[in-house]
Amino acid sequence: DWRVHVRRLVIESVGYLRTLGRAVGQGWSRFFFTPADPTPLGLIRVIIGTLAFWNLLVYGLDLQAFLGATGWAEARLTRQIVHDQNPMIWSFWFWVPDPLLRPVWIGCLVVLALFTLGMFSRVTVVLAWVIVTSTLRRATILGYGYDQIASTLILYLAVAGASGQALSVDRFLSRWMQFRDELRSRRPKGDWSPSSGVPRPSISANIALRLIQLHLVLIYGMAGIAKLQGQGWWAGFAV
């Protein structure tokens, strides 16, 4: 009977979609929510923090020219241009008067140094992102690929809040207090041995790593598409 075949087709189709949906959900959970070693994030923090510190340090060679109201990129004109592109774009440098450029610059360097060392990581990572992003939007004529990548990486570190879980002063202080408490509690028994110093895998670390990986895939994918659209590549000159 044709109705039996139709019914079987519907039942098997629904069963397949249910199995597919369950598999996709399980794969999604494994991909994003499996605890991961935070050590790579700590290394990323140290590298990108060092580069961000150095980049801002170079601006200090001539703050008036780089960030001053009447510098190479005049503050009023730059603010107007970026707001015309997107009214939501912001930068705290637009509101820093010239006499305060040096103190604010020093404060930003201190924040970036703390971020690189992994001190007060959950706070300094957010402040570091604000500093890097604001500097990029203020000194637009000096921006290049590094600035966008640095801002993106620090954003994902800030979203996950896991950058201080390894290779950081925060981690060192946490371990030191843990050792102290363990020693005090076990000393009367006379059988104390320190716990493992390996950072504990965390879901937040995995989320940050996955976001960074996906964004890098997107960057290379879009770059590849852009290359394929260039006549120089098809003609063989670009190689």
Summary of the structure (lengths in Angstrom):
residues: 239
radius of gyration: 25.4
end to end distance: 64.1
largest distance: 88.7
contacts: 657
relative contact order: 0.13
helix: 79%
strand: 1%
